[in-house]
């Protein structure tokens, strides 16, 4: 595994965090989302496609190098999942924390078909389970946002 694939797969090495590397990767994703300008535009959504492919490639490289399927140091999937959760969403600290918590909930809970996505080969399975968890979190976050706006 080369330096670049390790850098990407481990979310700038946040995946090496000894406790809860998935949460660490999610926080890196949250921080990056906060820093990236234009996340409320369709351009950001189009950025997700090459980032997904880059994630699948780098996760495969880590799996091949380590011999471990979905190695815990791989957190690019969490970063992409967090990006999906917040796609075209406002940058409000409150909602970002809620959305990140929702993403972690769905990523850990693994409701169908999240768990089944892990059976896909190599980096595809690593990435796809978090894509689906991110979609679940996105829908839940939007519903909560809508409900609170109706109550206000």
C-alpha positions as CSV (number, residue, x, y, z in Angstrom):
1,X,0.0,0.0,0.0
2,X,1.4,3.4,-0.9
3,X,1.4,6.5,1.1
4,X,-1.4,8.2,-0.9
5,X,-3.8,5.2,-0.6
6,X,-3.1,5.0,3.1
7,X,-3.6,8.7,3.6
8,X,-7.0,8.6,1.8
9,X,-8.3,5.3,3.3
10,X,-7.4,6.3,6.9
11,X,-8.9,9.8,6.6
12,X,-5.6,11.6,7.0
13,X,-4.5,8.9,9.5
14,X,-7.5,9.5,11.8
15,X,-8.3,5.8,11.4
16,X,-5.3,4.9,13.5
17,X,-7.1,6.3,16.6
18,X,-7.1,3.5,19.1
19,X,-10.6,4.1,20.4
20,X,-13.6,4.4,18.0
21,X,-11.8,5.0,14.7
22,X,-15.1,5.2,12.8
23,X,-16.2,8.0,15.1
24,X,-12.9,9.8,14.6
25,X,-13.3,9.4,10.8
26,X,-16.9,10.8,11.1
27,X,-15.6,13.8,13.0
28,X,-12.9,14.4,10.3
29,X,-15.7,14.3,7.7
30,X,-17.7,16.7,9.8
31,X,-14.7,19.1,10.0
32,X,-14.0,18.8,6.3
33,X,-17.7,19.5,5.5
34,X,-17.5,22.6,7.6
35,X,-14.4,23.8,5.8
36,X,-15.4,23.1,2.2
37,X,-17.1,26.1,0.6
38,X,-20.2,25.6,-1.6
39,X,-21.5,22.5,0.2
40,X,-25.0,23.8,-0.4
41,X,-24.5,23.5,-4.2
42,X,-24.9,20.6,-6.7
43,X,-21.2,20.8,-7.3
44,X,-20.6,19.3,-3.9
45,X,-22.9,16.4,-4.7
46,X,-20.9,15.8,-7.9
47,X,-17.7,15.8,-5.8
48,X,-19.1,12.7,-3.9
49,X,-18.9,10.4,-6.9
50,X,-15.1,10.7,-7.5
51,X,-14.6,10.7,-3.7
52,X,-16.6,7.4,-3.5
53,X,-14.4,5.9,-6.2
54,X,-11.2,7.1,-4.6
55,X,-12.5,5.6,-1.3
56,X,-13.2,2.2,-2.9
57,X,-9.8,2.2,-4.5
58,X,-7.9,3.1,-1.3
59,X,-10.0,0.8,0.9
60,X,-9.2,-2.1,-1.5
61,X,-5.5,-1.2,-1.3
62,X,-5.6,-1.3,2.5
63,X,-7.5,-4.6,2.5
64,X,-5.0,-6.1,0.0
65,X,-2.0,-4.9,2.0
66,X,-3.3,-5.9,5.4
67,X,-5.2,-9.0,4.5
68,X,-8.1,-7.8,6.7
69,X,-11.6,-7.2,5.3
70,X,-12.9,-3.7,6.2
71,X,-9.9,-3.0,8.4
72,X,-10.8,-0.6,11.2
73,X,-8.2,1.9,10.1
74,X,-10.3,2.5,6.9
75,X,-12.5,5.6,7.6
76,X,-12.9,7.1,4.2
77,X,-16.2,5.4,4.1
78,X,-17.3,7.3,7.2
79,X,-16.1,10.6,5.6
80,X,-18.2,9.9,2.5
81,X,-21.2,8.8,4.7
82,X,-21.1,12.1,6.6
83,X,-20.8,14.0,3.4
84,X,-23.9,12.2,2.1
85,X,-25.7,13.0,5.4
86,X,-25.2,16.7,4.9
87,X,-25.4,17.0,1.2
88,X,-27.1,20.3,0.3
89,X,-27.7,21.0,4.0
90,X,-27.1,24.2,5.9
91,X,-24.0,24.6,8.0
92,X,-25.4,25.0,11.5
93,X,-23.4,23.6,14.4
94,X,-26.6,22.1,16.1
95,X,-27.7,20.3,12.9
96,X,-24.2,19.1,12.1
97,X,-23.9,17.5,15.5
98,X,-27.4,15.9,15.2
99,X,-26.6,14.6,11.6
100,X,-23.2,13.2,12.7
101,X,-24.9,11.4,15.6
102,X,-27.6,10.0,13.2
103,X,-25.0,8.8,10.8
104,X,-23.1,7.0,13.5
105,X,-26.4,5.5,14.8
106,X,-27.2,4.1,11.3
107,X,-23.7,3.0,10.6
108,X,-23.5,1.0,13.9
109,X,-27.1,-0.3,13.8
110,X,-26.7,-1.6,10.2
111,X,-30.4,-1.8,9.2
112,X,-31.0,-3.7,5.9
113,X,-29.6,-3.3,3.3
114,X,-26.6,-1.7,5.1
115,X,-25.3,-5.1,6.5
116,X,-25.8,-6.8,3.2
117,X,-23.6,-4.2,1.5
118,X,-20.7,-5.3,3.5
119,X,-20.7,-8.6,1.4
120,X,-19.8,-6.7,-1.8
121,X,-16.1,-7.4,-2.7
122,X,-13.2,-5.3,-1.5
123,X,-13.6,-1.6,-1.2
124,X,-17.1,-1.6,-2.7
125,X,-18.5,-3.3,0.4
126,X,-16.5,-1.0,2.7
127,X,-17.9,2.1,1.0
128,X,-21.5,1.0,0.2
129,X,-22.6,0.2,3.7
130,X,-21.7,3.8,4.7
131,X,-23.3,5.2,1.6
132,X,-26.6,3.6,2.7
133,X,-26.2,4.6,6.3
134,X,-25.5,8.1,5.1
135,X,-28.8,8.1,3.1
136,X,-30.7,6.9,6.1
137,X,-29.1,9.7,8.2
138,X,-29.8,12.3,5.4
139,X,-33.5,11.3,5.3
140,X,-33.8,11.3,9.1
141,X,-32.0,14.6,9.5
142,X,-34.3,16.2,6.9
143,X,-37.4,14.8,8.6
144,X,-36.2,16.2,12.0
145,X,-35.4,19.5,10.4
146,X,-38.8,19.7,8.8
147,X,-40.6,18.7,12.0
148,X,-38.9,21.3,14.1
149,X,-39.6,24.0,11.6
150,X,-43.3,23.0,11.7
151,X,-43.3,23.2,15.5
152,X,-41.7,26.6,15.6
